Amino acid sequence: MKSAKDGFGSRLKKNEIAAPPAELALRALAFLSQDDERVSRFLALTGLDPGEVRGLLGESGFQLAVLDHLAGDETLLLEFAVAESLPPEAIGRARRALGGGEE
């Protein structure tokens, strides 16, 4: 893994700052939606119907649920972090900003 000294870490930090917690949660939902198994698992675990999701997009509780879902599955969390060029810790910080507790 590259360190911040070689420039990779600073690029990640820049991307992270550009994404407010609510936006990061929506990007996480889009990531989940790209794979039928991922989104089906999310919906099953949350008890949500696909038709309910659109109405919940702006609610911080829903956004937190999306980030909690990622944080609860290390493999999924790392896949999302790589896909978004973000450090995995960005999810935890976004969770806390949306009212989530410590991990």
MOPAC internal coordinates of N, CA, C and O (Angstrom, degrees):
PM7 1SCF
backbone

  N    0.0000 0     0.00 0     0.00 0    0    0    0
  C    1.4483 1     0.00 0     0.00 0    1    0    0
  C    1.5275 1   108.97 1     0.00 0    2    1    0
  O    1.2310 1   120.35 1   -41.09 1    3    2    1
  N    1.2867 1   116.94 1   138.91 1    3    2    1
  C    1.4576 1   121.35 1  -179.42 1    5    3    2
  C    1.5186 1   109.99 1   -80.62 1    6    5    3
  O    1.2310 1   120.94 1   -27.83 1    7    6    5
  N    1.2864 1   115.81 1   152.17 1    7    6    5
  C    1.4587 1   120.46 1  -179.89 1    9    7    6
  C    1.5181 1   110.56 1  -100.81 1   10    9    7
  O    1.2310 1   121.29 1    -8.37 1   11   10    9
  N    1.3245 1   115.14 1   171.63 1   11   10    9
  C    1.4636 1   120.54 1   178.77 1   13   11   10
  C    1.5255 1   111.02 1   -63.58 1   14   13   11
  O    1.2310 1   120.58 1   154.96 1   15   14   13
  N    1.3258 1   116.49 1   -25.04 1   15   14   13
  C    1.4609 1   119.69 1  -177.97 1   17   15   14
  C    1.5254 1   112.59 1   -66.08 1   18   17   15
  O    1.2310 1   120.39 1   152.87 1   19   18   17
  N    1.3475 1   116.86 1   -27.13 1   19   18   17
  C    1.4533 1   117.93 1  -176.86 1   21   19   18
  C    1.5315 1   112.45 1   -93.40 1   22   21   19
  O    1.2310 1   120.31 1  -172.55 1   23   22   21
  N    1.3199 1   117.00 1     7.45 1   23   22   21
  C    1.4516 1   120.45 1   175.51 1   25   23   22
  C    1.5166 1   114.49 1    98.40 1   26   25   23
  O    1.2310 1   119.54 1   156.72 1   27   26   25
  N    1.3176 1   118.49 1   -23.28 1   27   26   25
  C    1.4630 1   121.38 1  -178.49 1   29   27   26
  C    1.5141 1   110.62 1   -65.40 1   30   29   27
  O    1.2310 1   120.30 1   133.97 1   31   30   29
  N    1.3069 1   117.03 1   -46.03 1   31   30   29
  C    1.4618 1   121.15 1  -179.36 1   33   31   30
  C    1.5149 1   112.35 1   -61.78 1   34   33   31
  O    1.2310 1   119.88 1   142.00 1   35   34   33
  N    1.3151 1   117.84 1   -38.00 1   35   34   33
  C    1.4601 1   119.64 1  -179.57 1   37   35   34
  C    1.5218 1   110.87 1   -68.48 1   38   37   35
  O    1.2310 1   120.19 1   146.67 1   39   38   37
  N    1.3109 1   117.24 1   -33.33 1   39   38   37
  C    1.4590 1   120.00 1   176.70 1   41   39   38
  C    1.5297 1   109.88 1   -66.38 1   42   41   39
  O    1.2310 1   120.30 1   139.46 1   43   42   41
  N    1.3176 1   117.04 1   -40.54 1   43   42   41
  C    1.4579 1   120.04 1   177.90 1   45   43   42
  C    1.5176 1   110.26 1   -62.53 1   46   45   43
  O    1.2310 1   120.23 1   136.87 1   47   46   45
  N    1.3041 1   117.16 1   -43.13 1   47   46   45
  C    1.4543 1   120.81 1  -179.34 1   49   47   46
  C    1.5286 1   110.25 1   -61.03 1   50   49   47
  O    1.2310 1   120.53 1   138.73 1   51   50   49
  N    1.3130 1   116.59 1   -41.27 1   51   50   49
  C    1.4623 1   120.26 1   179.02 1   53   51   50
  C    1.5272 1   110.67 1   -60.98 1   54   53   51
  O    1.2310 1   120.05 1   134.23 1   55   54   53
  N    1.3369 1   117.51 1   -45.77 1   55   54   53
  C    1.4639 1   121.05 1   178.82 1   57   55   54
  C    1.5179 1   110.75 1   -62.18 1   58   57   55
  O    1.2310 1   120.90 1   139.61 1   59   58   57
  N    1.3108 1   115.88 1   -40.39 1   59   58   57
  C    1.4555 1   120.16 1  -177.99 1   61   59   58
  C    1.5261 1   110.78 1   -63.50 1   62   61   59
  O    1.2310 1   120.14 1   135.75 1   63   62   61
  N    1.2933 1   117.34 1   -44.25 1   63   62   61
  C    1.4536 1   121.59 1  -179.04 1   65   63   62
  C    1.5220 1   110.60 1   -63.76 1   66   65   63
  O    1.2310 1   120.32 1   147.81 1   67   66   65
  N    1.3300 1   117.00 1   -32.19 1   67   66   65
  C    1.4561 1   121.36 1  -177.90 1   69   67   66
  C    1.5246 1   112.79 1   -71.71 1   70   69   67
  O    1.2310 1   119.88 1   169.91 1   71   70   69
  N    1.3285 1   117.84 1   -10.09 1   71   70   69
  C    1.4617 1   120.13 1  -175.64 1   73   71   70
  C    1.5264 1   111.02 1  -115.89 1   74   73   71
  O    1.2310 1   119.99 1   -77.47 1   75   74   73
  N    1.3370 1   117.63 1   102.53 1   75   74   73
  C    1.4602 1   120.04 1   173.62 1   77   75   74
  C    1.5272 1   109.44 1   -60.93 1   78   77   75
  O    1.2310 1   119.73 1   -23.18 1   79   78   77
  N    1.3331 1   118.13 1   156.82 1   79   78   77
  C    1.4658 1   120.95 1  -176.91 1   81   79   78
  C    1.5307 1   113.88 1   -52.90 1   82   81   79
  O    1.2310 1   119.70 1   137.40 1   83   82   81
  N    1.3136 1   118.18 1   -42.60 1   83   82   81
  C    1.4660 1   120.16 1  -179.83 1   85   83   82
  C    1.5169 1   111.11 1   -63.82 1   86   85   83
  O    1.2310 1   120.41 1   139.51 1   87   86   85
  N    1.3119 1   116.82 1   -40.49 1   87   86   85
  C    1.4624 1   120.44 1   178.25 1   89   87   86
  C    1.5162 1   110.64 1   -66.74 1   90   89   87
  O    1.2310 1   120.26 1   139.23 1   91   90   89
  N    1.3136 1   117.11 1   -40.77 1   91   90   89
  C    1.4575 1   120.78 1   178.69 1   93   91   90
  C    1.5271 1   110.20 1   -61.33 1   94   93   91
  O    1.2310 1   120.17 1   139.82 1   95   94   93
  N    1.3153 1   117.29 1   -40.18 1   95   94   93
  C    1.4696 1   120.96 1   178.17 1   97   95   94
  C    1.5279 1   110.82 1   -64.08 1   98   97   95
  O    1.2310 1   120.04 1   140.46 1   99   98   97
  N    1.3136 1   117.53 1   -39.54 1   99   98   97
  C    1.4608 1   120.40 1   178.73 1  101   99   98
  C    1.5230 1   111.09 1   -68.99 1  102  101   99
  O    1.2310 1   120.44 1   143.41 1  103  102  101
  N    1.3215 1   116.76 1   -36.59 1  103  102  101
  C    1.4637 1   120.14 1   175.06 1  105  103  102
  C    1.5213 1   110.13 1   -65.86 1  106  105  103
  O    1.2310 1   120.47 1   143.67 1  107  106  105
  N    1.3303 1   116.70 1   -36.33 1  107  106  105
  C    1.4679 1   120.79 1   177.26 1  109  107  106
  C    1.5245 1   110.10 1   -65.32 1  110  109  107
  O    1.2310 1   120.09 1   139.08 1  111  110  109
  N    1.3216 1   117.43 1   -40.92 1  111  110  109
  C    1.4608 1   120.60 1   177.84 1  113  111  110
  C    1.5282 1   110.37 1   -64.05 1  114  113  111
  O    1.2310 1   120.39 1   138.25 1  115  114  113
  N    1.3074 1   116.85 1   -41.75 1  115  114  113
  C    1.4653 1   120.26 1   177.06 1  117  115  114
  C    1.5254 1   110.13 1   -60.96 1  118  117  115
  O    1.2310 1   120.41 1   139.16 1  119  118  117
  N    1.3235 1   116.82 1   -40.84 1  119  118  117
  C    1.4616 1   121.93 1   177.14 1  121  119  118
  C    1.5246 1   110.28 1   -60.54 1  122  121  119
  O    1.2310 1   120.27 1   133.27 1  123  122  121
  N    1.3289 1   117.10 1   -46.73 1  123  122  121
  C    1.4644 1   120.70 1   178.68 1  125  123  122
  C    1.5247 1   110.58 1   -60.88 1  126  125  123
  O    1.2310 1   120.72 1   140.74 1  127  126  125
  N    1.3227 1   116.23 1   -39.26 1  127  126  125
  C    1.4650 1   121.79 1  -175.94 1  129  127  126
  C    1.5209 1   113.58 1   -70.71 1  130  129  127
  O    1.2310 1   120.03 1   165.74 1  131  130  129
  N    1.3136 1   117.54 1   -14.26 1  131  130  129
  C    1.4620 1   120.76 1  -179.94 1  133  131  130
  C    1.5252 1   112.24 1   -74.83 1  134  133  131
  O    1.2310 1   120.23 1   168.86 1  135  134  133
  N    1.3242 1   117.16 1   -11.14 1  135  134  133
  C    1.4647 1   121.12 1  -177.70 1  137  135  134
  C    1.5307 1   108.42 1  -134.28 1  138  137  135
  O    1.2310 1   120.71 1   -56.11 1  139  138  137
  N    1.3347 1   116.26 1   123.89 1  139  138  137
  C    1.4641 1   120.63 1  -176.75 1  141  139  138
  C    1.5271 1   112.55 1   -57.62 1  142  141  139
  O    1.2310 1   119.94 1   138.57 1  143  142  141
  N    1.3226 1   117.72 1   -41.43 1  143  142  141
  C    1.4697 1   120.42 1  -179.79 1  145  143  142
  C    1.5225 1   111.47 1   -64.97 1  146  145  143
  O    1.2310 1   120.64 1   136.87 1  147  146  145
  N    1.3341 1   116.37 1   -43.13 1  147  146  145
  C    1.4710 1   119.55 1  -179.05 1  149  147  146
  C    1.5169 1   111.10 1   -63.41 1  150  149  147
  O    1.2310 1   120.19 1   132.10 1  151  150  149
  N    1.3239 1   117.24 1   -47.90 1  151  150  149
  C    1.4618 1   119.49 1  -176.82 1  153  151  150
  C    1.5242 1   110.72 1   -70.56 1  154  153  151
  O    1.2310 1   119.93 1   143.83 1  155  154  153
  N    1.3156 1   117.75 1   -36.17 1  155  154  153
  C    1.4696 1   120.44 1   177.95 1  157  155  154
  C    1.5203 1   110.80 1   -63.35 1  158  157  155
  O    1.2310 1   120.35 1   139.28 1  159  158  157
  N    1.3114 1   116.94 1   -40.72 1  159  158  157
  C    1.4704 1   120.90 1   178.69 1  161  159  158
  C    1.5284 1   110.25 1   -64.86 1  162  161  159
  O    1.2310 1   120.46 1   136.05 1  163  162  161
  N    1.3247 1   116.73 1   -43.95 1  163  162  161
  C    1.4620 1   120.82 1   178.00 1  165  163  162
  C    1.5286 1   110.58 1   -58.99 1  166  165  163
  O    1.2310 1   120.38 1   131.82 1  167  166  165
  N    1.3105 1   116.87 1   -48.18 1  167  166  165
  C    1.4644 1   120.62 1  -178.79 1  169  167  166
  C    1.5293 1   110.97 1   -64.05 1  170  169  167
  O    1.2310 1   120.44 1   139.10 1  171  170  169
  N    1.3168 1   116.77 1   -40.90 1  171  170  169
  C    1.4723 1   120.13 1   179.67 1  173  171  170
  C    1.5250 1   111.11 1   -64.72 1  174  173  171
  O    1.2310 1   120.21 1   136.04 1  175  174  173
  N    1.3216 1   117.20 1   -43.96 1  175  174  173
  C    1.4656 1   120.58 1  -178.09 1  177  175  174
  C    1.5228 1   112.86 1   -70.38 1  178  177  175
  O    1.2310 1   120.31 1   148.95 1  179  178  177
  N    1.3260 1   117.01 1   -31.05 1  179  178  177
  C    1.4677 1   119.90 1  -179.91 1  181  179  178
  C    1.5265 1   111.83 1   -89.60 1  182  181  179
  O    1.2310 1   120.22 1   163.30 1  183  182  181
  N    1.3281 1   117.19 1   -16.70 1  183  182  181
  C    1.4526 1   120.54 1  -178.02 1  185  183  182
  C    1.5168 1   113.62 1    77.16 1  186  185  183
  O    1.2310 1   120.75 1  -166.27 1  187  186  185
  N    1.3159 1   116.18 1    13.73 1  187  186  185
  C    1.4636 1   120.56 1  -179.39 1  189  187  186
  C    1.5138 1   111.87 1   -85.24 1  190  189  187
  O    1.2310 1   121.42 1   -30.06 1  191  190  189
  N    1.3041 1   114.89 1   149.94 1  191  190  189
  C    1.4559 1   122.70 1   172.45 1  193  191  190
  C    1.5315 1   106.29 1   -93.58 1  194  193  191
  O    1.2310 1   119.35 1   -38.91 1  195  194  193
  N    1.3212 1   118.84 1   141.09 1  195  194  193
  C    1.4710 1   119.80 1  -179.90 1  197  195  194
  C    1.5314 1   113.26 1   -51.80 1  198  197  195
  O    1.2310 1   119.89 1   146.91 1  199  198  197
  N    1.3205 1   117.82 1   -33.09 1  199  198  197
  C    1.4567 1   121.43 1  -179.82 1  201  199  198
  C    1.5196 1   113.82 1   -68.86 1  202  201  199
  O    1.2310 1   120.22 1   161.45 1  203  202  201
  N    1.3234 1   117.19 1   -18.55 1  203  202  201
  C    1.4649 1   121.36 1  -179.21 1  205  203  202
  C    1.5316 1   112.67 1   -82.49 1  206  205  203
  O    1.2310 1   120.71 1   157.75 1  207  206  205
  N    1.3049 1   116.25 1   -22.25 1  207  206  205
  C    1.4627 1   120.91 1  -170.83 1  209  207  206
  C    1.5214 1   112.53 1   -60.58 1  210  209  207
  O    1.2310 1   119.81 1   133.26 1  211  210  209
  N    1.2964 1   117.97 1   -46.74 1  211  210  209
  C    1.4745 1   120.97 1  -176.81 1  213  211  210
  C    1.5316 1   111.44 1   -55.88 1  214  213  211
  O    1.2310 1   120.03 1   138.52 1  215  214  213
  N    1.3143 1   117.56 1   -41.48 1  215  214  213
  C    1.4599 1   121.47 1  -179.93 1  217  215  214
  C    1.5125 1   114.25 1   -71.10 1  218  217  215
  O    1.2310 1   120.52 1   164.82 1  219  218  217
  N    1.3284 1   116.60 1   -15.18 1  219  218  217
  C    1.4635 1   120.92 1  -177.69 1  221  219  218
  C    1.5277 1   113.58 1  -100.61 1  222  221  219
  O    1.2310 1   119.72 1   173.15 1  223  222  221
  N    1.3062 1   118.14 1    -6.85 1  223  222  221
  C    1.4634 1   121.52 1  -172.44 1  225  223  222
  C    1.5269 1   114.14 1   -53.84 1  226  225  223
  O    1.2310 1   119.72 1   143.04 1  227  226  225
  N    1.3036 1   118.13 1   -36.96 1  227  226  225
  C    1.4578 1   121.32 1  -177.12 1  229  227  226
  C    1.5203 1   114.43 1   -87.51 1  230  229  227
  O    1.2310 1   119.78 1   177.87 1  231  230  229
  N    1.3261 1   118.02 1    -2.13 1  231  230  229
  C    1.4585 1   120.80 1  -177.25 1  233  231  230
  C    1.5247 1   111.38 1   -89.08 1  234  233  231
  O    1.2310 1   121.01 1   -51.17 1  235  234  233
  N    1.3211 1   115.68 1   128.83 1  235  234  233
  C    1.4614 1   119.62 1  -177.22 1  237  235  234
  C    1.5305 1   112.12 1   -62.93 1  238  237  235
  O    1.2310 1   119.60 1   148.67 1  239  238  237
  N    1.3261 1   118.36 1   -31.33 1  239  238  237
  C    1.4606 1   120.57 1   177.57 1  241  239  238
  C    1.5212 1   111.99 1   -63.93 1  242  241  239
  O    1.2310 1   120.66 1   140.91 1  243  242  241
  N    1.3180 1   116.34 1   -39.09 1  243  242  241
  C    1.4617 1   120.65 1   177.01 1  245  243  242
  C    1.5221 1   110.02 1   -69.09 1  246  245  243
  O    1.2310 1   120.73 1   135.96 1  247  246  245
  N    1.3296 1   116.21 1   -44.04 1  247  246  245
  C    1.4584 1   119.98 1   179.05 1  249  247  246
  C    1.5264 1   110.19 1   -59.29 1  250  249  247
  O    1.2310 1   120.75 1   138.94 1  251  250  249
  N    1.3169 1   116.18 1   -41.06 1  251  250  249
  C    1.4578 1   120.88 1   177.45 1  253  251  250
  C    1.5211 1   110.50 1   -63.98 1  254  253  251
  O    1.2310 1   119.76 1   140.28 1  255  254  253
  N    1.3181 1   118.07 1   -39.72 1  255  254  253
  C    1.4674 1   121.42 1   178.56 1  257  255  254
  C    1.5294 1   111.19 1   -61.54 1  258  257  255
  O    1.2310 1   120.41 1   141.13 1  259  258  257
  N    1.3211 1   116.82 1   -38.87 1  259  258  257
  C    1.4639 1   120.52 1   178.13 1  261  259  258
  C    1.5280 1   109.68 1   -63.96 1  262  261  259
  O    1.2310 1   120.55 1   132.75 1  263  262  261
  N    1.3173 1   116.55 1   -47.25 1  263  262  261
  C    1.4653 1   120.17 1  -179.72 1  265  263  262
  C    1.5280 1   111.41 1   -67.36 1  266  265  263
  O    1.2310 1   120.10 1   142.86 1  267  266  265
  N    1.3223 1   117.41 1   -37.14 1  267  266  265
  C    1.4689 1   120.55 1   175.71 1  269  267  266
  C    1.5264 1   110.81 1   -60.91 1  270  269  267
  O    1.2310 1   121.29 1   140.12 1  271  270  269
  N    1.3116 1   115.13 1   -39.88 1  271  270  269
  C    1.4630 1   119.78 1   179.04 1  273  271  270
  C    1.5301 1   110.09 1   -60.23 1  274  273  271
  O    1.2310 1   120.28 1   134.46 1  275  274  273
  N    1.3160 1   117.06 1   -45.54 1  275  274  273
  C    1.4680 1   120.40 1   177.74 1  277  275  274
  C    1.5215 1   111.24 1   -64.15 1  278  277  275
  O    1.2310 1   120.83 1   134.96 1  279  278  277
  N    1.3212 1   116.03 1   -45.04 1  279  278  277
  C    1.4640 1   120.60 1  -176.92 1  281  279  278
  C    1.5290 1   111.78 1   -64.83 1  282  281  279
  O    1.2310 1   120.31 1   155.54 1  283  282  281
  N    1.3181 1   117.01 1   -24.46 1  283  282  281
  C    1.4564 1   121.06 1  -178.56 1  285  283  282
  C    1.5118 1   114.44 1   -83.30 1  286  285  283
  O    1.2310 1   119.84 1   176.52 1  287  286  285
  N    1.3088 1   117.91 1    -3.48 1  287  286  285
  C    1.4676 1   122.42 1  -178.86 1  289  287  286
  C    1.5264 1   107.59 1  -135.46 1  290  289  287
  O    1.2310 1   121.08 1   -79.32 1  291  290  289
  N    1.3244 1   115.54 1   100.68 1  291  290  289
  C    1.4676 1   119.95 1  -173.08 1  293  291  290
  C    1.5310 1   112.47 1   -58.16 1  294  293  291
  O    1.2310 1   120.03 1   139.43 1  295  294  293
  N    1.3184 1   117.54 1   -40.57 1  295  294  293
  C    1.4616 1   120.28 1   179.76 1  297  295  294
  C    1.5238 1   110.45 1   -62.36 1  298  297  295
  O    1.2310 1   120.90 1   133.42 1  299  298  297
  N    1.3079 1   115.89 1   -46.58 1  299  298  297
  C    1.4684 1   120.87 1   178.72 1  301  299  298
  C    1.5239 1   110.78 1   -62.76 1  302  301  299
  O    1.2310 1   120.49 1   136.68 1  303  302  301
  N    1.3193 1   116.67 1   -43.32 1  303  302  301
  C    1.4616 1   122.08 1   178.53 1  305  303  302
  C    1.5294 1   110.69 1   -57.75 1  306  305  303
  O    1.2310 1   120.59 1   133.12 1  307  306  305
  N    1.3222 1   116.48 1   -46.88 1  307  306  305
  C    1.4621 1   120.05 1  -178.55 1  309  307  306
  C    1.5289 1   111.47 1   -68.02 1  310  309  307
  O    1.2310 1   120.09 1   142.61 1  311  310  309
  N    1.3329 1   117.44 1   -37.39 1  311  310  309
  C    1.4646 1   120.03 1   177.00 1  313  311  310
  C    1.5284 1   110.62 1   -62.09 1  314  313  311
  O    1.2310 1   120.81 1   136.94 1  315  314  313
  N    1.3275 1   116.06 1   -43.06 1  315  314  313
  C    1.4626 1   119.85 1   178.81 1  317  315  314
  C    1.5251 1   110.81 1   -65.21 1  318  317  315
  O    1.2310 1   120.41 1   135.45 1  319  318  317
  N    1.3145 1   116.82 1   -44.55 1  319  318  317
  C    1.4640 1   120.83 1  -179.18 1  321  319  318
  C    1.5304 1   110.70 1   -59.09 1  322  321  319
  O    1.2310 1   120.44 1   136.25 1  323  322  321
  N    1.3135 1   116.76 1   -43.75 1  323  322  321
  C    1.4610 1   120.41 1   178.54 1  325  323  322
  C    1.5291 1   110.11 1   -65.48 1  326  325  323
  O    1.2310 1   120.38 1   134.80 1  327  326  325
  N    1.3219 1   116.89 1   -45.20 1  327  326  325
  C    1.4705 1   120.70 1  -178.78 1  329  327  326
  C    1.5247 1   111.93 1   -60.76 1  330  329  327
  O    1.2310 1   120.60 1   146.40 1  331  330  329
  N    1.3301 1   116.45 1   -33.60 1  331  330  329
  C    1.4620 1   121.04 1  -177.21 1  333  331  330
  C    1.5254 1   113.44 1   -99.24 1  334  333  331
  O    1.2310 1   120.45 1  -177.92 1  335  334  333
  N    1.3354 1   116.75 1     2.08 1  335  334  333
  C    1.4767 1   121.78 1  -177.57 1  337  335  334
  C    1.5198 1   111.36 1    54.29 1  338  337  335
  O    1.2310 1   121.02 1  -133.62 1  339  338  337
  N    1.3252 1   115.66 1    46.38 1  339  338  337
  C    1.4581 1   122.76 1   179.51 1  341  339  338
  C    1.5228 1   110.02 1  -123.43 1  342  341  339
  O    1.2310 1   120.14 1   -28.86 1  343  342  341
  N    1.3197 1   117.33 1   151.14 1  343  342  341
  C    1.4683 1   118.12 1   171.67 1  345  343  342
  C    1.5300 1   108.43 1   -71.77 1  346  345  343
  O    1.2310 1   119.54 1   -36.61 1  347  346  345
  N    1.3182 1   118.48 1   143.39 1  347  346  345
  C    1.4738 1   120.61 1   179.80 1  349  347  346
  C    1.5302 1   112.74 1   -54.89 1  350  349  347
  O    1.2310 1   120.09 1   150.77 1  351  350  349
  N    1.3220 1   117.43 1   -29.23 1  351  350  349
  C    1.4652 1   121.19 1  -179.37 1  353  351  350
  C    1.5237 1   112.52 1   -63.25 1  354  353  351
  O    1.2310 1   120.33 1   159.49 1  355  354  353
  N    1.3267 1   116.98 1   -20.51 1  355  354  353
  C    1.4675 1   120.61 1   179.47 1  357  355  354
  C    1.5268 1   110.65 1   -61.46 1  358  357  355
  O    1.2310 1   120.44 1   148.05 1  359  358  357
  N    1.3257 1   116.76 1   -31.95 1  359  358  357
  C    1.4685 1   120.24 1   179.50 1  361  359  358
  C    1.5244 1   109.69 1   -66.74 1  362  361  359
  O    1.2310 1   120.42 1   135.43 1  363  362  361
  N    1.3187 1   116.79 1   -44.57 1  363  362  361
  C    1.4647 1   120.47 1   178.71 1  365  363  362
  C    1.5220 1   111.94 1   -61.71 1  366  365  363
  O    1.2310 1   120.62 1   137.99 1  367  366  365
  N    1.3131 1   116.42 1   -42.01 1  367  366  365
  C    1.4704 1   119.44 1   178.57 1  369  367  366
  C    1.5249 1   111.19 1   -65.16 1  370  369  367
  O    1.2310 1   120.38 1   140.13 1  371  370  369
  N    1.3183 1   116.87 1   -39.87 1  371  370  369
  C    1.4659 1   120.30 1   178.39 1  373  371  370
  C    1.5294 1   110.16 1   -66.43 1  374  373  371
  O    1.2310 1   120.10 1   140.46 1  375  374  373
  N    1.3192 1   117.41 1   -39.54 1  375  374  373
  C    1.4717 1   121.13 1   177.07 1  377  375  374
  C    1.5206 1   110.61 1   -58.16 1  378  377  375
  O    1.2310 1   121.07 1   131.44 1  379  378  377
  N    1.3315 1   115.56 1   -48.56 1  379  378  377
  C    1.4701 1   119.47 1  -178.91 1  381  379  378
  C    1.5263 1   110.74 1   -63.87 1  382  381  379
  O    1.2310 1   119.83 1   142.55 1  383  382  381
  N    1.3113 1   117.94 1   -37.45 1  383  382  381
  C    1.4690 1   121.31 1   178.94 1  385  383  382
  C    1.5280 1   111.24 1   -65.17 1  386  385  383
  O    1.2310 1   120.35 1   151.75 1  387  386  385
  N    1.3211 1   116.93 1   -28.25 1  387  386  385
  C    1.4624 1   121.01 1   179.44 1  389  387  386
  C    1.5401 1   111.82 1   -90.63 1  390  389  387
  O    1.2310 1   120.63 1  -176.14 1  391  390  389
  N    1.3156 1   116.40 1     3.86 1  391  390  389
  C    1.4741 1   119.61 1   177.14 1  393  391  390
  C    1.5054 1   114.61 1   103.71 1  394  393  391
  O    1.2310 1   119.98 1  -175.30 1  395  394  393
  N    1.3233 1   117.64 1     4.70 1  395  394  393
  C    1.4650 1   120.72 1   177.50 1  397  395  394
  C    1.5171 1   110.40 1   -76.58 1  398  397  395
  O    1.2310 1   120.39 1   -29.11 1  399  398  397
  N    1.3058 1   116.85 1   150.89 1  399  398  397
  C    1.4550 1   121.75 1  -179.95 1  401  399  398
  C    1.5071 1   112.60 1   -80.23 1  402  401  399
  O    1.2310 1   121.30 1     8.32 1  403  402  401
  N    1.2944 1   115.12 1  -171.68 1  403  402  401
  C    1.4673 1   121.40 1   177.15 1  405  403  402
  C    1.5105 1   110.25 1   -65.41 1  406  405  403
  O    1.2310 1   121.07 1   -28.04 1  407  406  405
  N    1.3093 1   115.56 1   151.96 1  407  406  405
  C    1.4708 1   120.29 1   177.82 1  409  407  406
  C    1.4897 1   110.29 1   -87.23 1  410  409  407
  O    1.2310 1   120.10 1   180.00 1  411  410  409

